[in-house]
Amino acid sequence: MGATAKKSRGIFDPMLMKAAFIDSFRKLDPRSLWRNPVMLAVEAGSIITTINFIYNLVAGRGEPAWFTGMVSAWLWLTVIFATFAESLAEGRGKARAEAMRKTRSEVMAKKLKKPELDSEYELIPSPHLRKGDCILVEAHDLIASDGEVIAGAALVNEAAITGESAPVVRESGGDRSAVTGGTEVIASSIVVRITADPGETFLDRMISLVEGAKRRKTPNEVALEVLLGALTVVFFLVVLNLSPLSIYSVQAMGQGQPVTLVALVALFVCLIPTTIAALLPAIGIAGMDRLFQRNVIALSGRAIEAAGDVNVLLLDKTGTITLGNREAVAFIPVSGYAERDVAEAALMASLTDETPEGRSVVVLAKQKFNLRFTELPKEAQTIPFSAETRISGIDINGSAYRKGAADAIAHYIQAKGGPLPKDLDIQVTAISKSGGTPLVVTNNAEIIGVIHLKDILKGGIQERFLQLRSMGIRTVMITGDNPLTAAAIAAEAQVDDFLAQAKPEDKLRLIRENQQQGYMVAMTGDGTNDAPALAQADVAVAMNTGTQPAREAANIIDLDSNPTKLLDIVEIGKQILMTRGTLTTFSISNDVAKYFAIIPAAFTPIHPQLQILNIMHLASPHSGILSAVIFNAVIIPLLIPLSLKGTRYRPMPAERLLIYNLLIYGVGGLLAPFIGIKLIDVLINAVI
């Protein structure tokens, strides 16, 4: 899939064009076309004019057969151009879906009897796996289905999903535990708990989404369709009343002929907003496809459009703004202890800590002092980290080693009756002000020193935040760190605000407060503790490296796990809204010129004074009507590239944007038909 996403086919790729052309005829089925009432009305008009053409040929009466035949043919082409635009947009997604299907293969899974690395297993086909099963995945094995790592750590090649060749680490006990079916373990072994039944995997969902099979219309799209439908009904009633009016006028004036059925159908089709109705489905589908080209999967079109209106962006710090793996960079002693003493206590407190931070402590102790511990005695007791205590460690050989947040350790020591070193607060504050995270280390009831953990910002994060600010989006960093650490990282990353020591309920409350003030809120995150906030946010972007709960709560998945990708999402959301608006403006402006083409042609024989409206000086009523019908059809394929690529987004105030669109697409939509219809009229009269 990644290769497909990177090497995107052009809009007019010959294979896509051929498939779209064939599919466009299938979509002429009224059972398929009813979802687009405007084009269904055009198809009904095409049928009426075709019957009239056949009658003229057989009976030899009525209007010239060439005229009714040409009008009928171009009305059919109008419908076909509309279905072709939709088919072309869908075809690009179907091509990518087919590429993804090739990456998915049925593999034999090693289903474990117990969720342990050394447990016995049996080989079963991957479709037989069910949610909750545990499998062993060893080096060079394909991961059989979506799941989360519950034991071990391994390098995983996710090129089949992200297109990136560099392997990533997937491990238990952190926010990088989620794995995707179809990816390959290239080193070490892991135990994976399956989180999806067959047919419900992430890859299955992606395939159905890019194919458009489950694409739902967005509220803006539905509202626009209601408007188009209402205009169609109004113009139908107007045209319906023109026939008896023309008959009455002929009888009263004693001259001319009543307006023909073909002329009325042509007038109806040219008056209704066929251009935007023809391109509307393609605009939404193409928007999701443009996101997919950027390795972002939108689980709903609603989320993309909401992104276009986002005012506030909340970002989880760890794994979103920072790389996610804080590293131990220094051991800082207090109370007269030596640096080696801190390293020894930190090593002991981290022996059973499987987090990246815990392992970095072990690595630093080995690098600086060549400290290592080969085997734990059976009586050793592990104290796991918990969100409530914020402390972890080990009881071994009569000593209790602990490490944790400064305030948590302070309460721990005070509860044991131990003293707090006078220089502890100085060291903790210094680390926090520098943007690091201090972890205080103890042995029994004595504080030995502090571990300096350093967060590493993702590359280019500051520049992207500046771009978001220029688009009027306020960025807020959310972190569990203390306020000093949070302030330092926020300043380095150049976010607008931050929320420190945030618990899941704090994130949820912040989102609701902003929403109550009328803001559209977007959030990016990757951890299980982000899931409630992601579910509440208007736009929820989950990192693909994140946990399964985070991905399930989100409505957009970033396969590259780059939080600044929201800038692309916002731009595409705005592009979709602007493209609909500009094409609607263009389509409605077109109608003004068509009035001056068809109304004089249809009614001048009855009311000669209407000839003054023939400002384009069209040669004859027949050529005037036919020219308008041809222009009405031809403009649709000419605008397909714009509907698929979207209008270019320019950061500017809403008032300036409205004026810009009115000048470009309003005035342009008004002038283009006058020029186009006149040229077509000249060509028709040169040929006939």
N, C-alpha and C positions, 0 to 999 in steps of 0.2 A: 504494500500500500504506500509506503513511504516513497518508493521510487516513482510510483504513479503520481503522488502528490507533488513531487519535486519536478517531474517532467510532464507538466500539464499540457494536454493537447490544446491546440489552438481552437478558436471559436468555429472556424470553418474547416476543421479536419475532414478530409474526404470520407473516411469511414463513418465518422459521426454524422456527417451530412446525409449519407446514404441511409443509415439506420433511422435518422430523424424523418427523412422523406417518406419512408415506408410507414413509419409509425403515425405520421400526420394523417394518412388516409384511414388508419384504424380509428383514430380519434374523431372521425366524422360521424361515427355512430352516435345518434342522439342520446343513447344511454350514457355515453361518456361526456358528451358536449353539454348536457343539462347543467353541469356545475358552472358553466359560463353562459348565463342567460342572454347576454348581448350577442354572442356569436351563435347561439342557438337560434335567435331571431333572424340573424343574417342567413343561416342555413335554410330556415323556413322560406325566406324571401328568394333564395336561390332555387329552391324546389318550385316555387310559384312561377318564376320567370322561365324556368326550364320547360314546364308544362305549356306555358304560353308560347314558347319558341316552337315546340313540337306542333302545337295547334296551328301556328302561322304557316309552318311548312306543309302540313297536311291539307289545311283548308285553303291556303293561298290568300287569306284575308288578314286584315289588321295591319300592324306596323311591319316595316321591312324585316325579313327574317334575319338579315345580317345584324341589324340593330338589337333585336331581342336575344339573338344568339350570343353576341358579344357581351351584352349586359349580364346575361346569365353566366357566361364563362368567367367573367371578372368577379362576379359575386361569389362563385365557388372558390376562385383563387383567394378571395379575401378570407374565407373560412380556413382554407388550406394553409395560408400564410400564418394564421393565428395558431393553428394546431402544430405547424412546423416549428414555430418559436418555442412553444412549450416542450415539444419533443426534443428539440436541440438542447434545451436547458437540462431536461431529464437525462438525455443521452450521455452527457458528460459524467453525471453521477453514476449511471449504470455501468459505464466503462470502468470507473474506479472500483465499483462494487465487484465487478468481475475479477479485477486484479487482486482484490482482497480475498475473494473466494479461493484463488489459487494458492494463497499463503496458508489457508486453513486445510489441514489434512487430519484424517483420523489416525491417531497414534495410540499405542498401547501404554496404559498408565499403570504405575506400580502402586496399587492400593494397599495401604498399610493396615495391619490389624490393630496397631497402637500408634498414636501420634508421636513417634520417636524415631530418630535417625537410624537406630540400629534394630528397629522392629522388623518382623517378617512381613513380606508383602506378596500379593498375587497380581498377575498381569491381567488386566481387563481392558476392552476397547474404551476409548475416551467417551463415546456416547452413553456408556453405561454408568458413568460417574453421576453422582447426585450431590446436591448441596449438603455440606457437612462432612463428606468423605475426606480422608487425608491420604495424600500420595507422596511418594518419595521421588524427587527429581534430582538426578545426578548429572555430572558433567556430560555435555553433548546430548542430553535428553531434551525433547520438546516438552514444554509445560502443556499438559493435556487440556486444561480449562482455566477459567478465571479463578483466582483464589488469593489467599494471604499467607505469607510465610509465618509459620508458628515455631519453627526451629531451624537454626543454622543461618548462614549467610552465603550468598553466591553472586558471581558475575553473570548478568543476563544480557543476551543480545536481543534488543527490542526493535531491530531494523524493520521487521515485518509490520510493526505498528507505527513507529515514529519516522522511519526512514534514516535514522542516524546510525552510523556504523559503530560508534563508540559504545562499549558495553556499560551497563549501570549496575550498581550494587543493590541487591534486594535482600533484606534481612528482617529478622523478627524483632519485636519489641520497640518499634519506632514508627515514624510516618512514611517509611519507605518499604512497607511490607507487602503492598499490593502487586500482584503479578497477573499477566494477561495470557490467556490461552493462545498458543501458536508461537510464543517466543521461546528462545533457546537458552538453557543454562550452559555456559561455556567453561565454568570452573567451580569446584566445590559442590556441595550437596545441600539441599534444603527440603524441609517438610512443608507441604502446601495444603491448607484446608480449602476445599472447593467452596466457592461462594455463589455459584450460578448453576442452574440446571441446564441440560442440553437445549440449545435454541435460544437461551437467554443470556449468552455471554456478551462481553463488551464488543467483540468482533461481529457477532450476529446483529447487535443493535446498530453498529456502525454501518453495516451493509444495508440494512433496511432503511436507515436514515438517508444515506447518500443516494439510494435508489428513489427516494421520495415516497416510498410506499406508505409511510406513516406520517407524512408531512401534513400538519394541520394549518389551516389558514389563520393568520394573525388577526387581532382585532381591527387594526388599521386596514388590512386587506379586506376583511368582511365589510367594514364600514364603506370602503370605496366601492365594493361590489354592489352594496345596497343602493348607493348613489347612482351608479351606472344603470342598475335595474330600474330605478325610479325614472331616470331620464328616458330610458327605452320605452317605458309604459306611456309617459307623457307624449313623446313624439309619435308613438303608435296611434294614440287617440287623435292627435292633431292630423296626421296623415289620413287616418280613417275618415275624418270629417271633410277632408278636401275633395273626396270623390263626389258626394252628393252636392257639395258647394259648387263644384265645377259644372255638374249637370244643370243645376239651377241657373248658373251664370250663362251657359250656352242658350238655355231656353229664354232667359230674360233679355240677353243681348242680341240673340238671333244670329250669332256668328261663332266660328271656331268649332272645335271638337272637345268633348270632355277629356280630362286628364286620363291617360291610359293607365292600366294596371302596372305595366312595366315601369312607367315614369314614377308612379307612386311608390313602388317598391324601392327604386333607385334613390328617390328622395328620402325615404325612411332610413335606408342603410347609411346614406351619407350624413344624415343629421344625428344619428345616435353615435355615442363615443366609441366607435369600433377600434380606434388605434390603441387606446389605453386598455380596453377590454381584451384585445388580442395579446397584448404584451404583459398584462398583469401577472398571470401565473408564472411566466418565465422570470420575472424580476425577483420574486421571492426564492424560487428554486436556485437561480444563479447566485443569489446572495449567500446561501448555505454552501454552494460549491466554491465560492471565492474564499470562504473561511476554511473549507477543507484543504484548499491549495496551500494555506498557511499552517496546516497540521492542527487545525482546531475543529472539533466536532460539536456542532450545535444540536442539542437534543430537541429543540423546538424553534420554529421561526419567530415565535413570540419573544424569545430571549434575545435574538439578534436585534429586533426592532426596539426592545426596551433598552438595549445597550446604546442605541442612538440617542437616548434621552437621559443618560446617566449623569448625575451631578456630583455624587459622592462615591469614592472608591475606597473600600476597606481591604487592607492587605495584611495577611498573617505574616509575621516577620520570618520565622524559621521555615526554611524551604521555599519561601516566596520572595522576600527581599534579600535574604541571605541564602547561601548555598545549602544551609540546613545542618551541616556537620560542624559544630563548634569544636575547635581544637585546643587542647591544653598547650600553652606556650611558656608557662613559667610556674615555679613553685616559690612562694613568697613566705618566709618564716615570720612568726611573731613570738613574743614572750621569751626572746633569747634563744630559741631553737635554731638549729642549722638548716640550711636548704635541703640537705640530705635527709634530715629527720622528716621534713614535710613530704619529700618524695616517697620515703618508705611508708608513711602512714597513708598517703594518697594511693599508693600501689595496693596496699592491703584492702583499703575501702573500695577499690575498683576491680578486685579480682573476679567477682561474679557479675560485674556490670557489663552487659552485652551491648549497651548503646554505643554509638560512635564516639561520644564524649568520653565514656568510660574507657574505651579501648585506647583513645588518644592519650589518656593519663598513663596507662601502662606503657605505651610506646615512649612517651617523654621520659618516664622514670628509667627505662632501659637505655635510652640514648644518652642521658646526662650522667647517670651514675651506674649504668650496667646492672640495674636491679631487675630481678626476675623471680618468679615463684612457680615452681614446677608442678606441685601436686597439693591439693587441699586435703586436710585430714577429714575423716568421715564425720567427726563431731562438729566441724565448722558449720555455723548457722548463717545463712544469707538473709540480709534485711533488704528486701526489694524496695525500689523507689515507689512512692505513691503520691498522688496529687494533694492529698490531705497533709501528709507529714513533710513532703519535699526533702526527704532524707533517704539515703541508702547506705549500705555498708556490709560489714561482716563481723561476727563474733568468732574469734579463733584464738586458741591457746591462751584462754583467760583474758584476752584483750578485746575491747569493743571499738572497732574502727568505724567512723562515720564521716560522710561528706554530704554537704547539702547547702541550701540557700542560707545566707548569713542570719536572717531573722529566725529561720527555723532552727538552726544550730544553736543560736542564742537561747531560745526557749528550751531546747534539749539540755543544754549545759546547766542552765538555771534550775531546771527540774531535778538535776542530779546534785545540785548544791555546789557546782564548780564555778570558778571565777571567769570573768570575761576580760581578756587582755586589753590593756589600755590602747595599744597600737593597732588593734584589730580593725576598729572603725576607720582609721586612717588608710589602711591598705585596701579595705573593701571599697571605700569611697573613691580612691585613686583608680582602681580597676574599673569601677562603674563609670566614672567620668570619661575614661578613655574609650568607652564603648564596649568593654569586655564584660564577661560574666564571672563574678567571684564565687567560688565554691570553698566553703570553710571546711577544714579537715580536723578531726579530733581523734584522740586515743584515750578511751575511757572518758573521764570527765575533764580532760585538758584539751584546749584548743592549740594545735600545733602550728597551723599556718593556713595559707589560702592558695588555691589553684586558680590561675588566670586562664579562663576560657575565652577564646576570641572568635567572634562571628565574622564571616567573610561575605561581603556584599557580592551579589551577582554582577557580572560585567555589563556596563552600559546602563545600569539601573537609574542613575541620576539624570541622564539625558532623556530617558523615556518619561520620567516624572515631570520634567520641564515641559515636554510636549503635551502631557495630560493637562498640566496647569494652563497651557495656552489654549486648550479646548474648553476651559471652564470647569474642569473636573478637580474637585478637592480630594487629595489623597490622605488617608489616615492609616498609620501603621498600628497593628494590634499585636501585643506581645505579653508574655507572662513575666518578662523581666521587671526588675525594679525600675522606678521612674528615672534614676540617674542613667542607668544603662540604656533605657529606652530613648531618653533624650539625646544621648550621644549618637546612637545608631540612626535616629530620625534625622539628626542634623547632617550626618554623613551621607545618608541616602537622599536627603533633600525632599522629604515628604512634608506635607502641610501641617499635620498634627499626629498625635500618637495617643494610644491608650495602653497604659502600663499595668502589669499584674492582672491581666485580663483573664477572667474565667469564662467558660462557655456562656453562662447567663449574662455576663457583662457585654459580650459581643452581640448577643441577641438583643439586649436592651438598647445598645447604641444604634443598631439597625432600625429598630422600631421607632426610636426617637426621631431619627432623620426622616423616616417615611411619614411620620405624623406631621412633620414640618413641610411636607410636600415634595421632598427630594426623591429622586430615583436612585436607589442604592445598589452598587455592584460590590461583590466581594470575591476575592480569590483566596484559596486555602488548600491545604493538602492533608490535614490531620483529622482524626476521628473527632477531636474536640471542636473542629470547625464545622462539623456537619449540621448542627442546629441553626447556626447563623447562615450557612449556605442555603439551607431550605427556606429561610425567611427572606433572604435578599431577592431583589427584583431580577438581578443578573448574577448568577452564581457560577464562577469559573473554578473548576477543580483541576489541580495538577495531576497529570497521568501517573506521576511517581507517588501520588498520595495513597491514602488508605481507601479501602472499598466503601466504607460509609460516606466518606467525603465525595467520592465519585458518584455515588447513588443519589446524594442530596443535591448535586449540582445540575444545572441545565446546559452547561457548556463544559467540554473537556478539552484541556490544552495538552496535546500529545507531547509537545516539547518541554512541558513544565516550566514555561517562561512566563512569570506573572505580568511582565510588561506587554505580553501579547494582547492584553485587554485594549491597548491602543488600537491595534488592528481591528478588534471586535467592534469597538466604538465607531471607528471610521466606516466599517462596512455597514453597521446598523444605520448610521447617518446616510450612507450612500443609498441604501434601500429606500428610506423615507424620501430622500431628495429625488431619486429616480422616479418614484411613483408620482411625486408632486409635479416634477417637470414634464413628464409625459402626459399627465392629466391636463396640465395647462396647455401643452402643445395640441393635444387632441381636441379640446374644446375650442381653442382658437381656430383650428382648421375649419370648423363648421361655418364660420362667418363667410369664408370665401365660397363654400359650397352653396350657400344660399344664393349668391350672385350668379352661380352657374346653372343650377337646376330650376329654381323658381321662375326666372324669366323664360327659360326654355319650355317649361311645362305650361305656363299660363299666358304667355304673350299672344298665342292664337285667339284666346278669349278676350284678354284685356291688352290691346296693343300698347297702351301707355306704359306697361311694365317693361317695355324694351329699354327704357332709360336705366334700368337696373343691370343691363348687360354691359357692365363697365369693362369686361374683358374682351368684348366684341367677339364672342364665340360665333363660329360660322353658321351653325344651324342648331335647332333644338336637339336633334338626335346626337350630333357631335358634342354638344354641351353636356348633355346628360351622361353620355358615355365617357367623356373626359373626366368628369367628376368621379364616376364609379372607378375608373382605372386609377386615378390618383389616390383614391381612398384605399385601394388594395395595395398599390405599389409602396406607399409610405410605410406599411407594416414591416416588410423585410428590410427596408432601409434603416429602420430603427432597432432591428434585432441586436446589432453589436452594442448599441447604447444600453439596451435593457439587460444584456448579459454582463457587460463590464461595469455598468453603473456610472452615474455622473461623478465627476471628481469632487471630493469634499474639500472645501476651503473654510478654515476656521474664521468665522465672521459673525457679527451680531445677527439675530433673527430678522431684524428689519432690513438690513442690507442684503441678506440672503434672499428675502422675498422680492425685493426690488430687482436684484440680479436675475432671478428666475423669470420674473415677468418681462424684463427687457429682452432676455435671450430667447426663452421658449414661448413667451406670450406673443411678443412682436414677431419672432421668427415663425411661430405657428400660424400667425395671421397672414404673413407675406408669402410664405412658401407655397400654399395652395394656389394663390393667384398666378404665380409664375409657372408652377407645375401644370395646372389645368390648361393654361393658355398654350404651353408647349405641346401638350398631348393633343389638344384640339388642332393645332397646326399640322402635327404628324398624321392625325386621322384623315384630315381633309386632303393631305398630300397623297395618301395611299388610296383612298376611296375615289 
